[in-house]
Amino acid sequence: MSETHADDQPAPRPQRGGGPFGGMSLPAEKSMNFTASGKRLLGKLRPERLWLALVLALAVISVTFSVLGPRLLGEGTNLIFSGVVSKSLPSGSSQADVIAGLRASGDSRQADMLSGMTLTPGLGIDFAMLSTVLFWALALYVLSSVFSWMQAYVLNGVVQRTVYRLREEIEAKINRLPLSYFDKKPRGELLSRVTNDVDNISQSLQQSLSQVVTSLLTVIGVIVMMVILSPLLALIALVTVPLTLVITAFIAKRSQKLFVAQWANTGELNGQIEETFTGHALVKVFGRQKEVDARFTQKNDDLYAASFGAQFISGMIMPAMTFIGNLVYVAIAVVGGLQVASGAMQLGDVQAFIQYSRQFTQPLAQLGSMANLLQSGVASAERMFDLLDADEQSEDPEPAKTPTETHGRLVFENVSFRYTEDKPLIEELSLVAEPGQTIAIVGPTGAGKTTLVNLMMRFYEIDSGRILLDGVDIATMTRHDLRSRMGMVLQDTWLFGGTIRDNIAYGRPDATEEDILSAATATYVDRFVHSLPDGYDTVLDDQGSNVSAGEMQLLTIARAFLAQPSVLILDEATSSVDTRTEVLVQKAMSALRAERTSFVIAHRLSTIRDADLILVMESGRIVEQGNHVQLLAAHGAYQALYAAQFAAPVADEV
């Protein structure tokens, strides 16, 4: 990937993390279409349709067994209560005789209650029947738990496979995004979308899908059983449904924007933390810890406020649902008691109904409490979709062209380019780089030197004109083909966590051990590798902290050497090393440039005296070109740059 430098800033970054001391002023909140984003997120489950059907079937079985349980326990209660009452009645009489006697004595209320029961005077509790009922109730609850566990197991696979595909999709998307996208996004904020938001989506799907499916089925099953037991009591319980929906919608509407702000602030805070840690030494050098702490505190406060508000407001749903459930419980207990007293219902049926009322209000409360989890997950999903919907780099042409011969001849024909429409950078630039030439590009900051390199590599697309490589327009080549013919050594070295051998072979994965050793020897890497404890098997961390800056640079040169490109780009490759190491680096680069077309971007003009052609750029145009001697003799822009570097410092006059 290209590295942009201070002399060539691309499109301006949003002020969300402008350097270790910059401000972060963008608002966190933005509008969100909850319904559309939620549907799109659920659409990601489409490949799991069959497994979701199995999850639904298992949930139906589990809920059915769970719903039948209270009905059986109610029958058990009826057996116990009827047995106790039967035992107290005179043996040998019938239930009808007992009821008639009570009515004759004026005790109509007790007679009404006994008329709604099944009694055998003098018999007592039928323990055999009670044991059978309790056994089947236990069996139902055990089976319900088994199927519930199976449902959770299958659903876990569904969610994890979905998230796995999401991560693959995001990774593929990132590889298709143009460099300009990363220039405009703080790295920590982007990492937050790829990690924190995806993890939050996974958690939200895992918990909410299971709860929502089970809760909805439970509500349906319980309603059916309540209507069977008592339509009157069922009507009382159903009053809670519209009330629940109104309360949930009222609270969710006010908490949604806070969830969006919560995850936006999380991304911005991560961006600031990553930025501060990367520039930690710089923060210490300039003594700006207080400012950094103040910025962190401000963003942390913003995140706290958004998170607290989102969780507190959405958390009000559960207590509200519990309160409504308690009111329903009291109403059912009172009306149910009157029904038993009047003989319209048996005691066990009322007990079962009370259990059903709990089963009814609990899933409603769970559905309400799921609102905050769903809102949080959909807020993260929208941030993920924002990444997935970003404009991609243009497709490679079909069919693509490829040079028939590889020489490394590069031609710019009237090339124009600008990062933003109102700020021209390169206008009508033309040049020819012949095979084997070393071309140095110099100029003041912002002249367009690194931009020129970015255009060669097609990190950015030109606005007009064309660039030819060995006679073929690079816009008609695949990016892979183009970049495989070019090697690049940057000012900012990049190594990954792995051995020295792996880091060198990154330039050509199919390279043999002999090829790697030859590249290391030619670029003077072999000299210092043998002083390391494990030689080429020495493991480097991703910061290369166990080798020096010069050694890191030599490794990147060896990597480019091994790739054997036809065009070589050296972008300030010696600017961060000491003079002694620079000699080795220069020798390594001389070996690397041999028989290759080379472009060298340099600020230290002493390093490019031997270049075949020196291009002097100002404001995106080539104002001078020639070799070192010719340009000095011309007494133009190059001579002024050269003189400025070697002029003695002028003492201030007092």
Secondary structure, 3 states (H helix, E strand, C coil): CCCCCCCCCCCCCCCCCCCCCCCCCCCCCCCCCHHHHHHHHHHCCHHHHHHHHHHHHHHHHHHHHHHHHHHHHHHHHHHHHHHHHHHHCCCCCCHHHHHHHHHHCCCHHHHHHHHCCCCCCCCCCCHHHHHHHHHHHHHHHHHHHHHHHHHHHHHHHHHHHHHHHHHHHHHHHHHHCCHHHHHHCCHHHHHHHHHHHHHHHHHHHHHHHHHHHHHHHHHHHHHHHHHHHCHHHHHHHHCHHHHHHHHHHHHHHHHHHHHHHHHHHHHHHHHHHHHHHHCHHHHHHCCCHHHHHHHHHHHHHHHHHHHHHHHHHHHCHHHHHHHHHHHHHHHHHHHHHHHHHCCCCCHHHHHHHHHHHHHHHHHHHHHHHHHHHHHHHHHHHHHHHHHHCCCCCCCCCCCCCCCCCCCCCEEEEEEEECCECCECCEEEEEEEECCCCEEEEECCCCCCHHHHHHHHCCCCCCCEEEEEECCEEHHHCCHHHHHHCEEEECCCCCCCCEEHHHHHHCCCCCCCHHHHHHHHHHCCHHHHHCCCCCHHHCEECCCCCCCCHHHHHHHHHHHHHHHCCCEEEEECCCCCCCHHHHHHHHHHHHHHHCCCEEEEECCCHHHHCCCCEEEEEECCEEEEEECHHHHHHHCCHHHHHHHHHHCCCCCCCC
